[in-house]
């Protein structure tokens, strides 16, 4: 081999070495980037799951403003109807009907807001998202249909001249009818709490995948 041949071989070896270093450097950078993106993604998943868990349980947390005992929604609605009836009693009785409709409750608004949020949350695992949305949607549908029917019936009874002399006491039996119907359709307070606990246990199982001590 001539000197030129050796020079060419040396150059080829040099270029191959440079190419190898470049490829290895790229692969290392790629792995580093992917690991960083992967870590950030899982962080968002964990945050989304914790937020969903806390939000669902807040209705049963006595220290939360969302606790189901804070602010009797049905009682407030009945009081509003009674006050409206007293103010327009003669006209309502004369017409034989109670004009207007049943307003959406604070609970229903909260359920609708949560449904919209979780329906498209990009970081909630699909199997958990579907369970949450199904629970919230069923609760909204059942609560809305039951309360609308019972409240409308109560308004009609007042317009027909019934229960007019016991307005302050009417809340009790109307509330009992509503709660009875909610339980019959699986949406009573204790039933919903049990369903929430089941979802939170699913969330717990999912989060255990990220437990460094367990997976060590």
mmCIF file of the C-alpha atoms, coordinates in Angstrom:
data_MODEL
# 
_entry.id   MODEL 
# 
loop_
_atom_site.group_PDB 
_atom_site.id 
_atom_site.type_symbol 
_atom_site.label_atom_id 
_atom_site.label_alt_id 
_atom_site.label_comp_id 
_atom_site.label_asym_id 
_atom_site.label_entity_id 
_atom_site.label_seq_id 
_atom_site.pdbx_PDB_ins_code 
_atom_site.Cartn_x 
_atom_site.Cartn_y 
_atom_site.Cartn_z 
_atom_site.occupancy 
_atom_site.B_iso_or_equiv 
_atom_site.pdbx_formal_charge 
_atom_site.auth_seq_id 
_atom_site.auth_comp_id 
_atom_site.auth_asym_id 
_atom_site.auth_atom_id 
_atom_site.pdbx_PDB_model_num 
ATOM 1   C CA . UNK A 1 1   ? 0.000    0.000  0.000  1.00 0.00 ? 1   UNK A CA 1 
ATOM 2   C CA . UNK A 1 2   ? 1.195    3.484  -0.778 1.00 0.00 ? 2   UNK A CA 1 
ATOM 3   C CA . UNK A 1 3   ? 1.373    6.413  1.627  1.00 0.00 ? 3   UNK A CA 1 
ATOM 4   C CA . UNK A 1 4   ? -1.704   7.862  -0.068 1.00 0.00 ? 4   UNK A CA 1 
ATOM 5   C CA . UNK A 1 5   ? -3.574   4.648  0.691  1.00 0.00 ? 5   UNK A CA 1 
ATOM 6   C CA . UNK A 1 6   ? -2.631   4.876  4.367  1.00 0.00 ? 6   UNK A CA 1 
ATOM 7   C CA . UNK A 1 7   ? -3.687   8.518  4.464  1.00 0.00 ? 7   UNK A CA 1 
ATOM 8   C CA . UNK A 1 8   ? -7.050   7.658  2.918  1.00 0.00 ? 8   UNK A CA 1 
ATOM 9   C CA . UNK A 1 9   ? -7.594   4.804  5.385  1.00 0.00 ? 9   UNK A CA 1 
ATOM 10  C CA . UNK A 1 10  ? -6.700   7.093  8.252  1.00 0.00 ? 10  UNK A CA 1 
ATOM 11  C CA . UNK A 1 11  ? -9.158   9.704  7.015  1.00 0.00 ? 11  UNK A CA 1 
ATOM 12  C CA . UNK A 1 12  ? -11.873  7.086  6.627  1.00 0.00 ? 12  UNK A CA 1 
ATOM 13  C CA . UNK A 1 13  ? -11.224  5.846  10.164 1.00 0.00 ? 13  UNK A CA 1 
ATOM 14  C CA . UNK A 1 14  ? -11.348  9.405  11.448 1.00 0.00 ? 14  UNK A CA 1 
ATOM 15  C CA . UNK A 1 15  ? -14.664  10.119 9.741  1.00 0.00 ? 15  UNK A CA 1 
ATOM 16  C CA . UNK A 1 16  ? -16.120  6.846  10.994 1.00 0.00 ? 16  UNK A CA 1 
ATOM 17  C CA . UNK A 1 17  ? -15.066  7.728  14.530 1.00 0.00 ? 17  UNK A CA 1 
ATOM 18  C CA . UNK A 1 18  ? -16.643  11.176 14.211 1.00 0.00 ? 18  UNK A CA 1 
ATOM 19  C CA . UNK A 1 19  ? -19.831  9.615  12.822 1.00 0.00 ? 19  UNK A CA 1 
ATOM 20  C CA . UNK A 1 20  ? -19.956  7.115  15.708 1.00 0.00 ? 20  UNK A CA 1 
ATOM 21  C CA . UNK A 1 21  ? -19.483  9.848  18.292 1.00 0.00 ? 21  UNK A CA 1 
ATOM 22  C CA . UNK A 1 22  ? -22.185  11.930 16.610 1.00 0.00 ? 22  UNK A CA 1 
ATOM 23  C CA . UNK A 1 23  ? -24.666  9.029  16.597 1.00 0.00 ? 23  UNK A CA 1 
ATOM 24  C CA . UNK A 1 24  ? -23.924  8.111  20.210 1.00 0.00 ? 24  UNK A CA 1 
ATOM 25  C CA . UNK A 1 25  ? -24.231  11.736 21.269 1.00 0.00 ? 25  UNK A CA 1 
ATOM 26  C CA . UNK A 1 26  ? -27.581  12.004 19.475 1.00 0.00 ? 26  UNK A CA 1 
ATOM 27  C CA . UNK A 1 27  ? -28.891  8.802  21.040 1.00 0.00 ? 27  UNK A CA 1 
ATOM 28  C CA . UNK A 1 28  ? -27.855  9.928  24.516 1.00 0.00 ? 28  UNK A CA 1 
ATOM 29  C CA . UNK A 1 29  ? -29.467  13.338 24.028 1.00 0.00 ? 29  UNK A CA 1 
ATOM 30  C CA . UNK A 1 30  ? -32.602  11.671 22.678 1.00 0.00 ? 30  UNK A CA 1 
ATOM 31  C CA . UNK A 1 31  ? -32.818  9.346  25.686 1.00 0.00 ? 31  UNK A CA 1 
ATOM 32  C CA . UNK A 1 32  ? -32.270  12.268 28.047 1.00 0.00 ? 32  UNK A CA 1 
ATOM 33  C CA . UNK A 1 33  ? -34.990  14.297 26.331 1.00 0.00 ? 33  UNK A CA 1 
ATOM 34  C CA . UNK A 1 34  ? -37.423  11.385 26.292 1.00 0.00 ? 34  UNK A CA 1 
ATOM 35  C CA . UNK A 1 35  ? -36.756  10.664 29.958 1.00 0.00 ? 35  UNK A CA 1 
ATOM 36  C CA . UNK A 1 36  ? -37.368  14.320 30.787 1.00 0.00 ? 36  UNK A CA 1 
ATOM 37  C CA . UNK A 1 37  ? -40.619  14.402 28.795 1.00 0.00 ? 37  UNK A CA 1 
ATOM 38  C CA . UNK A 1 38  ? -41.693  11.087 30.297 1.00 0.00 ? 38  UNK A CA 1 
ATOM 39  C CA . UNK A 1 39  ? -41.029  12.312 33.835 1.00 0.00 ? 39  UNK A CA 1 
ATOM 40  C CA . UNK A 1 40  ? -42.932  15.545 33.215 1.00 0.00 ? 40  UNK A CA 1 
ATOM 41  C CA . UNK A 1 41  ? -45.860  13.651 31.686 1.00 0.00 ? 41  UNK A CA 1 
ATOM 42  C CA . UNK A 1 42  ? -46.148  11.284 34.652 1.00 0.00 ? 42  UNK A CA 1 
ATOM 43  C CA . UNK A 1 43  ? -45.967  14.257 37.009 1.00 0.00 ? 43  UNK A CA 1 
ATOM 44  C CA . UNK A 1 44  ? -49.023  15.760 35.291 1.00 0.00 ? 44  UNK A CA 1 
ATOM 45  C CA . UNK A 1 45  ? -50.828  12.407 35.429 1.00 0.00 ? 45  UNK A CA 1 
ATOM 46  C CA . UNK A 1 46  ? -50.169  12.119 39.169 1.00 0.00 ? 46  UNK A CA 1 
ATOM 47  C CA . UNK A 1 47  ? -51.314  15.717 39.773 1.00 0.00 ? 47  UNK A CA 1 
ATOM 48  C CA . UNK A 1 48  ? -54.512  15.128 37.764 1.00 0.00 ? 48  UNK A CA 1 
ATOM 49  C CA . UNK A 1 49  ? -55.329  11.961 39.689 1.00 0.00 ? 49  UNK A CA 1 
ATOM 50  C CA . UNK A 1 50  ? -54.725  13.594 43.076 1.00 0.00 ? 50  UNK A CA 1 
ATOM 51  C CA . UNK A 1 51  ? -56.865  16.584 42.101 1.00 0.00 ? 51  UNK A CA 1 
ATOM 52  C CA . UNK A 1 52  ? -59.707  14.333 40.906 1.00 0.00 ? 52  UNK A CA 1 
ATOM 53  C CA . UNK A 1 53  ? -59.526  12.229 44.068 1.00 0.00 ? 53  UNK A CA 1 
ATOM 54  C CA . UNK A 1 54  ? -59.664  15.286 46.336 1.00 0.00 ? 54  UNK A CA 1 
ATOM 55  C CA . UNK A 1 55  ? -62.460  16.885 44.333 1.00 0.00 ? 55  UNK A CA 1 
ATOM 56  C CA . UNK A 1 56  ? -64.637  13.775 44.429 1.00 0.00 ? 56  UNK A CA 1 
ATOM 57  C CA . UNK A 1 57  ? -64.117  13.293 48.161 1.00 0.00 ? 57  UNK A CA 1 
ATOM 58  C CA . UNK A 1 58  ? -64.655  16.953 49.089 1.00 0.00 ? 58  UNK A CA 1 
ATOM 59  C CA . UNK A 1 59  ? -68.411  16.347 49.245 1.00 0.00 ? 59  UNK A CA 1 
ATOM 60  C CA . UNK A 1 60  ? -67.796  13.913 52.111 1.00 0.00 ? 60  UNK A CA 1 
ATOM 61  C CA . UNK A 1 61  ? -65.005  15.832 53.839 1.00 0.00 ? 61  UNK A CA 1 
ATOM 62  C CA . UNK A 1 62  ? -66.495  17.613 56.856 1.00 0.00 ? 62  UNK A CA 1 
ATOM 63  C CA . UNK A 1 63  ? -63.849  20.346 56.585 1.00 0.00 ? 63  UNK A CA 1 
ATOM 64  C CA . UNK A 1 64  ? -64.721  21.113 52.957 1.00 0.00 ? 64  UNK A CA 1 
ATOM 65  C CA . UNK A 1 65  ? -67.127  23.828 51.858 1.00 0.00 ? 65  UNK A CA 1 
ATOM 66  C CA . UNK A 1 66  ? -68.532  21.253 49.428 1.00 0.00 ? 66  UNK A CA 1 
ATOM 67  C CA . UNK A 1 67  ? -69.612  18.868 52.204 1.00 0.00 ? 67  UNK A CA 1 
ATOM 68  C CA . UNK A 1 68  ? -73.147  17.667 51.556 1.00 0.00 ? 68  UNK A CA 1 
ATOM 69  C CA . UNK A 1 69  ? -74.412  18.918 54.948 1.00 0.00 ? 69  UNK A CA 1 
ATOM 70  C CA . UNK A 1 70  ? -73.292  22.501 54.331 1.00 0.00 ? 70  UNK A CA 1 
ATOM 71  C CA . UNK A 1 71  ? -76.147  24.376 52.779 1.00 0.00 ? 71  UNK A CA 1 
ATOM 72  C CA . UNK A 1 72  ? -79.316  22.317 52.457 1.00 0.00 ? 72  UNK A CA 1 
ATOM 73  C CA . UNK A 1 73  ? -79.964  22.751 48.753 1.00 0.00 ? 73  UNK A CA 1 
ATOM 74  C CA . UNK A 1 74  ? -83.460  21.237 48.816 1.00 0.00 ? 74  UNK A CA 1 
ATOM 75  C CA . UNK A 1 75  ? -84.452  23.318 51.833 1.00 0.00 ? 75  UNK A CA 1 
ATOM 76  C CA . UNK A 1 76  ? -83.271  26.505 50.131 1.00 0.00 ? 76  UNK A CA 1 
ATOM 77  C CA . UNK A 1 77  ? -85.299  25.645 47.037 1.00 0.00 ? 77  UNK A CA 1 
ATOM 78  C CA . UNK A 1 78  ? -88.451  24.941 49.057 1.00 0.00 ? 78  UNK A CA 1 
ATOM 79  C CA . UNK A 1 79  ? -88.031  28.220 50.955 1.00 0.00 ? 79  UNK A CA 1 
ATOM 80  C CA . UNK A 1 80  ? -87.746  30.123 47.677 1.00 0.00 ? 80  UNK A CA 1 
ATOM 81  C CA . UNK A 1 81  ? -90.922  28.487 46.375 1.00 0.00 ? 81  UNK A CA 1 
ATOM 82  C CA . UNK A 1 82  ? -92.781  29.200 49.631 1.00 0.00 ? 82  UNK A CA 1 
ATOM 83  C CA . UNK A 1 83  ? -91.740  32.863 49.600 1.00 0.00 ? 83  UNK A CA 1 
ATOM 84  C CA . UNK A 1 84  ? -92.815  33.221 45.979 1.00 0.00 ? 84  UNK A CA 1 
ATOM 85  C CA . UNK A 1 85  ? -96.129  31.537 46.778 1.00 0.00 ? 85  UNK A CA 1 
ATOM 86  C CA . UNK A 1 86  ? -96.800  33.857 49.722 1.00 0.00 ? 86  UNK A CA 1 
ATOM 87  C CA . UNK A 1 87  ? -96.020  36.910 47.587 1.00 0.00 ? 87  UNK A CA 1 
ATOM 88  C CA . UNK A 1 88  ? -98.309  35.863 44.715 1.00 0.00 ? 88  UNK A CA 1 
ATOM 89  C CA . UNK A 1 89  ? -100.708 33.575 46.575 1.00 0.00 ? 89  UNK A CA 1 
ATOM 90  C CA . UNK A 1 90  ? -104.006 35.047 45.342 1.00 0.00 ? 90  UNK A CA 1 
ATOM 91  C CA . UNK A 1 91  ? -102.921 35.050 41.702 1.00 0.00 ? 91  UNK A CA 1 
ATOM 92  C CA . UNK A 1 92  ? -101.486 31.512 41.859 1.00 0.00 ? 92  UNK A CA 1 
ATOM 93  C CA . UNK A 1 93  ? -104.610 30.090 43.484 1.00 0.00 ? 93  UNK A CA 1 
ATOM 94  C CA . UNK A 1 94  ? -106.828 31.948 41.034 1.00 0.00 ? 94  UNK A CA 1 
ATOM 95  C CA . UNK A 1 95  ? -104.879 30.562 38.064 1.00 0.00 ? 95  UNK A CA 1 
ATOM 96  C CA . UNK A 1 96  ? -104.637 27.108 39.600 1.00 0.00 ? 96  UNK A CA 1 
ATOM 97  C CA . UNK A 1 97  ? -101.037 26.820 38.500 1.00 0.00 ? 97  UNK A CA 1 
ATOM 98  C CA . UNK A 1 98  ? -97.618  27.958 39.668 1.00 0.00 ? 98  UNK A CA 1 
ATOM 99  C CA . UNK A 1 99  ? -95.889  29.809 36.788 1.00 0.00 ? 99  UNK A CA 1 
ATOM 100 C CA . UNK A 1 100 ? -92.151  29.557 36.267 1.00 0.00 ? 100 UNK A CA 1 
ATOM 101 C CA . UNK A 1 101 ? -89.813  26.613 36.452 1.00 0.00 ? 101 UNK A CA 1 
ATOM 102 C CA . UNK A 1 102 ? -87.365  24.809 38.690 1.00 0.00 ? 102 UNK A CA 1 
ATOM 103 C CA . UNK A 1 103 ? -83.919  26.377 38.780 1.00 0.00 ? 103 UNK A CA 1 
ATOM 104 C CA . UNK A 1 104 ? -80.758  24.338 38.453 1.00 0.00 ? 104 UNK A CA 1 
ATOM 105 C CA . UNK A 1 105 ? -79.348  23.643 41.905 1.00 0.00 ? 105 UNK A CA 1 
ATOM 106 C CA . UNK A 1 106 ? -75.821  24.452 43.072 1.00 0.00 ? 106 UNK A CA 1 
ATOM 107 C CA . UNK A 1 107 ? -75.072  20.730 43.215 1.00 0.00 ? 107 UNK A CA 1 
ATOM 108 C CA . UNK A 1 108 ? -76.176  20.227 39.616 1.00 0.00 ? 108 UNK A CA 1 
ATOM 109 C CA . UNK A 1 109 ? -74.044  23.160 38.481 1.00 0.00 ? 109 UNK A CA 1 
ATOM 110 C CA . UNK A 1 110 ? -71.038  21.689 40.281 1.00 0.00 ? 110 UNK A CA 1 
ATOM 111 C CA . UNK A 1 111 ? -71.645  18.273 38.728 1.00 0.00 ? 111 UNK A CA 1 
ATOM 112 C CA . UNK A 1 112 ? -71.910  19.796 35.248 1.00 0.00 ? 112 UNK A CA 1 
ATOM 113 C CA . UNK A 1 113 ? -68.678  21.731 35.800 1.00 0.00 ? 113 UNK A CA 1 
ATOM 114 C CA . UNK A 1 114 ? -66.838  18.588 36.922 1.00 0.00 ? 114 UNK A CA 1 
ATOM 115 C CA . UNK A 1 115 ? -68.175  16.596 33.964 1.00 0.00 ? 115 UNK A CA 1 
ATOM 116 C CA . UNK A 1 116 ? -66.887  19.215 31.520 1.00 0.00 ? 116 UNK A CA 1 
ATOM 117 C CA . UNK A 1 117 ? -63.500  19.293 33.259 1.00 0.00 ? 117 UNK A CA 1 
ATOM 118 C CA . UNK A 1 118 ? -62.870  15.553 33.485 1.00 0.00 ? 118 UNK A CA 1 
ATOM 119 C CA . UNK A 1 119 ? -64.393  14.674 30.115 1.00 0.00 ? 119 UNK A CA 1 
ATOM 120 C CA . UNK A 1 120 ? -61.431  16.176 28.281 1.00 0.00 ? 120 UNK A CA 1 
ATOM 121 C CA . UNK A 1 121 ? -58.620  16.170 30.871 1.00 0.00 ? 121 UNK A CA 1 
ATOM 122 C CA . UNK A 1 122 ? -55.626  14.946 28.809 1.00 0.00 ? 122 UNK A CA 1 
ATOM 123 C CA . UNK A 1 123 ? -53.777  13.547 31.824 1.00 0.00 ? 123 UNK A CA 1 
ATOM 124 C CA . UNK A 1 124 ? -56.458  11.327 33.378 1.00 0.00 ? 124 UNK A CA 1 
ATOM 125 C CA . UNK A 1 125 ? -55.978  7.636  32.487 1.00 0.00 ? 125 UNK A CA 1 
ATOM 126 C CA . UNK A 1 126 ? -58.921  6.567  30.321 1.00 0.00 ? 126 UNK A CA 1 
ATOM 127 C CA . UNK A 1 127 ? -60.139  3.758  32.581 1.00 0.00 ? 127 UNK A CA 1 
ATOM 128 C CA . UNK A 1 128 ? -60.358  6.132  35.548 1.00 0.00 ? 128 UNK A CA 1 
ATOM 129 C CA . UNK A 1 129 ? -61.731  9.054  33.549 1.00 0.00 ? 129 UNK A CA 1 
ATOM 130 C CA . UNK A 1 130 ? -64.632  6.927  32.248 1.00 0.00 ? 130 UNK A CA 1 
ATOM 131 C CA . UNK A 1 131 ? -65.580  5.806  35.761 1.00 0.00 ? 131 UNK A CA 1 
ATOM 132 C CA . UNK A 1 132 ? -65.521  9.374  37.084 1.00 0.00 ? 132 UNK A CA 1 
ATOM 133 C CA . UNK A 1 133 ? -67.542  10.817 34.205 1.00 0.00 ? 133 UNK A CA 1 
ATOM 134 C CA . UNK A 1 134 ? -70.060  7.944  34.345 1.00 0.00 ? 134 UNK A CA 1 
ATOM 135 C CA . UNK A 1 135 ? -70.602  8.507  38.073 1.00 0.00 ? 135 UNK A CA 1 
ATOM 136 C CA . UNK A 1 136 ? -70.977  12.274 37.727 1.00 0.00 ? 136 UNK A CA 1 
ATOM 137 C CA . UNK A 1 137 ? -73.244  12.059 34.680 1.00 0.00 ? 137 UNK A CA 1 
ATOM 138 C CA . UNK A 1 138 ? -75.502  9.474  36.325 1.00 0.00 ? 138 UNK A CA 1 
ATOM 139 C CA . UNK A 1 139 ? -75.703  11.573 39.477 1.00 0.00 ? 139 UNK A CA 1 
ATOM 140 C CA . UNK A 1 140 ? -76.624  14.659 37.489 1.00 0.00 ? 140 UNK A CA 1 
ATOM 141 C CA . UNK A 1 141 ? -79.275  12.864 35.436 1.00 0.00 ? 141 UNK A CA 1 
ATOM 142 C CA . UNK A 1 142 ? -80.898  11.175 38.429 1.00 0.00 ? 142 UNK A CA 1 
ATOM 143 C CA . UNK A 1 143 ? -80.728  14.213 40.730 1.00 0.00 ? 143 UNK A CA 1 
ATOM 144 C CA . UNK A 1 144 ? -82.098  16.540 38.074 1.00 0.00 ? 144 UNK A CA 1 
ATOM 145 C CA . UNK A 1 145 ? -85.000  14.284 37.086 1.00 0.00 ? 145 UNK A CA 1 
ATOM 146 C CA . UNK A 1 146 ? -85.968  13.457 40.680 1.00 0.00 ? 146 UNK A CA 1 
ATOM 147 C CA . UNK A 1 147 ? -85.795  17.001 42.046 1.00 0.00 ? 147 UNK A CA 1 
ATOM 148 C CA . UNK A 1 148 ? -87.497  18.486 38.988 1.00 0.00 ? 148 UNK A CA 1 
ATOM 149 C CA . UNK A 1 149 ? -90.375  16.022 39.269 1.00 0.00 ? 149 UNK A CA 1 
ATOM 150 C CA . UNK A 1 150 ? -90.867  16.363 43.027 1.00 0.00 ? 150 UNK A CA 1 
ATOM 151 C CA . UNK A 1 151 ? -90.423  20.154 43.135 1.00 0.00 ? 151 UNK A CA 1 
ATOM 152 C CA . UNK A 1 152 ? -92.807  20.598 40.207 1.00 0.00 ? 152 UNK A CA 1 
ATOM 153 C CA . UNK A 1 153 ? -95.351  18.385 41.949 1.00 0.00 ? 153 UNK A CA 1 
ATOM 154 C CA . UNK A 1 154 ? -94.992  20.440 45.140 1.00 0.00 ? 154 UNK A CA 1 
ATOM 155 C CA . UNK A 1 155 ? -95.579  23.684 43.227 1.00 0.00 ? 155 UNK A CA 1 
ATOM 156 C CA . UNK A 1 156 ? -98.676  22.171 41.604 1.00 0.00 ? 156 UNK A CA 1 
ATOM 157 C CA . UNK A 1 157 ? -100.045 21.094 44.997 1.00 0.00 ? 157 UNK A CA 1 
ATOM 158 C CA . UNK A 1 158 ? -99.656  24.619 46.366 1.00 0.00 ? 158 UNK A CA 1 
ATOM 159 C CA . UNK A 1 159 ? -101.426 26.036 43.308 1.00 0.00 ? 159 UNK A CA 1 
ATOM 160 C CA . UNK A 1 160 ? -104.279 23.606 43.954 1.00 0.00 ? 160 UNK A CA 1 
ATOM 161 C CA . UNK A 1 161 ? -104.665 24.963 47.475 1.00 0.00 ? 161 UNK A CA 1 
ATOM 162 C CA . UNK A 1 162 ? -103.049 22.004 49.220 1.00 0.00 ? 162 UNK A CA 1 
ATOM 163 C CA . UNK A 1 163 ? -100.484 22.234 52.042 1.00 0.00 ? 163 UNK A CA 1 
ATOM 164 C CA . UNK A 1 164 ? -100.931 26.038 52.113 1.00 0.00 ? 164 UNK A CA 1 
ATOM 165 C CA . UNK A 1 165 ? -101.292 26.122 55.882 1.00 0.00 ? 165 UNK A CA 1 
ATOM 166 C CA . UNK A 1 166 ? -98.082  24.197 56.616 1.00 0.00 ? 166 UNK A CA 1 
ATOM 167 C CA . UNK A 1 167 ? -95.482  25.941 54.461 1.00 0.00 ? 167 UNK A CA 1 
ATOM 168 C CA . UNK A 1 168 ? -92.793  25.900 57.144 1.00 0.00 ? 168 UNK A CA 1 
ATOM 169 C CA . UNK A 1 169 ? -93.218  22.146 57.627 1.00 0.00 ? 169 UNK A CA 1 
ATOM 170 C CA . UNK A 1 170 ? -93.523  21.105 53.988 1.00 0.00 ? 170 UNK A CA 1 
ATOM 171 C CA . UNK A 1 171 ? -89.784  20.873 53.488 1.00 0.00 ? 171 UNK A CA 1 
ATOM 172 C CA . UNK A 1 172 ? -89.575  17.708 55.606 1.00 0.00 ? 172 UNK A CA 1 
ATOM 173 C CA . UNK A 1 173 ? -91.869  15.509 53.525 1.00 0.00 ? 173 UNK A CA 1 
ATOM 174 C CA . UNK A 1 174 ? -90.720  16.930 50.184 1.00 0.00 ? 174 UNK A CA 1 
ATOM 175 C CA . UNK A 1 175 ? -87.103  16.274 51.175 1.00 0.00 ? 175 UNK A CA 1 
ATOM 176 C CA . UNK A 1 176 ? -87.952  12.747 52.313 1.00 0.00 ? 176 UNK A CA 1 
ATOM 177 C CA . UNK A 1 177 ? -89.621  11.997 48.975 1.00 0.00 ? 177 UNK A CA 1 
ATOM 178 C CA . UNK A 1 178 ? -86.619  13.274 47.062 1.00 0.00 ? 178 UNK A CA 1 
ATOM 179 C CA . UNK A 1 179 ? -84.091  11.358 49.159 1.00 0.00 ? 179 UNK A CA 1 
ATOM 180 C CA . UNK A 1 180 ? -86.190  8.188  48.911 1.00 0.00 ? 180 UNK A CA 1 
ATOM 181 C CA . UNK A 1 181 ? -86.195  8.429  45.118 1.00 0.00 ? 181 UNK A CA 1 
ATOM 182 C CA . UNK A 1 182 ? -82.459  9.145  45.010 1.00 0.00 ? 182 UNK A CA 1 
ATOM 183 C CA . UNK A 1 183 ? -81.726  6.000  47.032 1.00 0.00 ? 183 UNK A CA 1 
ATOM 184 C CA . UNK A 1 184 ? -84.042  3.903  44.884 1.00 0.00 ? 184 UNK A CA 1 
ATOM 185 C CA . UNK A 1 185 ? -81.986  4.967  41.855 1.00 0.00 ? 185 UNK A CA 1 
ATOM 186 C CA . UNK A 1 186 ? -78.616  4.403  43.534 1.00 0.00 ? 186 UNK A CA 1 
ATOM 187 C CA . UNK A 1 187 ? -77.762  8.064  44.139 1.00 0.00 ? 187 UNK A CA 1 
ATOM 188 C CA . UNK A 1 188 ? -78.330  8.461  47.859 1.00 0.00 ? 188 UNK A CA 1 
ATOM 189 C CA . UNK A 1 189 ? -75.598  10.145 49.889 1.00 0.00 ? 189 UNK A CA 1 
ATOM 190 C CA . UNK A 1 190 ? -74.099  6.938  51.312 1.00 0.00 ? 190 UNK A CA 1 
ATOM 191 C CA . UNK A 1 191 ? -74.353  5.206  47.922 1.00 0.00 ? 191 UNK A CA 1 
ATOM 192 C CA . UNK A 1 192 ? -72.490  8.010  46.180 1.00 0.00 ? 192 UNK A CA 1 
ATOM 193 C CA . UNK A 1 193 ? -69.849  8.038  48.912 1.00 0.00 ? 193 UNK A CA 1 
ATOM 194 C CA . UNK A 1 194 ? -69.262  4.306  48.427 1.00 0.00 ? 194 UNK A CA 1 
ATOM 195 C CA . UNK A 1 195 ? -68.896  4.805  44.657 1.00 0.00 ? 195 UNK A CA 1 
ATOM 196 C CA . UNK A 1 196 ? -66.394  7.610  45.291 1.00 0.00 ? 196 UNK A CA 1 
ATOM 197 C CA . UNK A 1 197 ? -64.367  5.365  47.614 1.00 0.00 ? 197 UNK A CA 1 
ATOM 198 C CA . UNK A 1 198 ? -64.216  2.699  44.882 1.00 0.00 ? 198 UNK A CA 1 
ATOM 199 C CA . UNK A 1 199 ? -62.864  5.196  42.352 1.00 0.00 ? 199 UNK A CA 1 
ATOM 200 C CA . UNK A 1 200 ? -60.333  6.521  44.880 1.00 0.00 ? 200 UNK A CA 1 
ATOM 201 C CA . UNK A 1 201 ? -59.113  2.951  45.442 1.00 0.00 ? 201 UNK A CA 1 
ATOM 202 C CA . UNK A 1 202 ? -58.672  2.611  41.664 1.00 0.00 ? 202 UNK A CA 1 
ATOM 203 C CA . UNK A 1 203 ? -56.670  5.837  41.726 1.00 0.00 ? 203 UNK A CA 1 
ATOM 204 C CA . UNK A 1 204 ? -54.584  4.487  44.616 1.00 0.00 ? 204 UNK A CA 1 
ATOM 205 C CA . UNK A 1 205 ? -53.825  1.312  42.653 1.00 0.00 ? 205 UNK A CA 1 
ATOM 206 C CA . UNK A 1 206 ? -52.809  3.341  39.609 1.00 0.00 ? 206 UNK A CA 1 
ATOM 207 C CA . UNK A 1 207 ? -50.540  5.641  41.635 1.00 0.00 ? 207 UNK A CA 1 
ATOM 208 C CA . UNK A 1 208 ? -48.777  2.649  43.143 1.00 0.00 ? 208 UNK A CA 1 
ATOM 209 C CA . UNK A 1 209 ? -47.129  2.175  39.737 1.00 0.00 ? 209 UNK A CA 1 
ATOM 210 C CA . UNK A 1 210 ? -45.115  5.323  40.477 1.00 0.00 ? 210 UNK A CA 1 
ATOM 211 C CA . UNK A 1 211 ? -44.076  4.298  44.008 1.00 0.00 ? 211 UNK A CA 1 
ATOM 212 C CA . UNK A 1 212 ? -40.238  4.178  43.870 1.00 0.00 ? 212 UNK A CA 1 
ATOM 213 C CA . UNK A 1 213 ? -39.990  2.126  47.061 1.00 0.00 ? 213 UNK A CA 1 
ATOM 214 C CA . UNK A 1 214 ? -42.422  -0.528 45.844 1.00 0.00 ? 214 UNK A CA 1 
ATOM 215 C CA . UNK A 1 215 ? -40.809  -0.755 42.428 1.00 0.00 ? 215 UNK A CA 1 
ATOM 216 C CA . UNK A 1 216 ? -37.221  -0.714 43.750 1.00 0.00 ? 216 UNK A CA 1 
# 
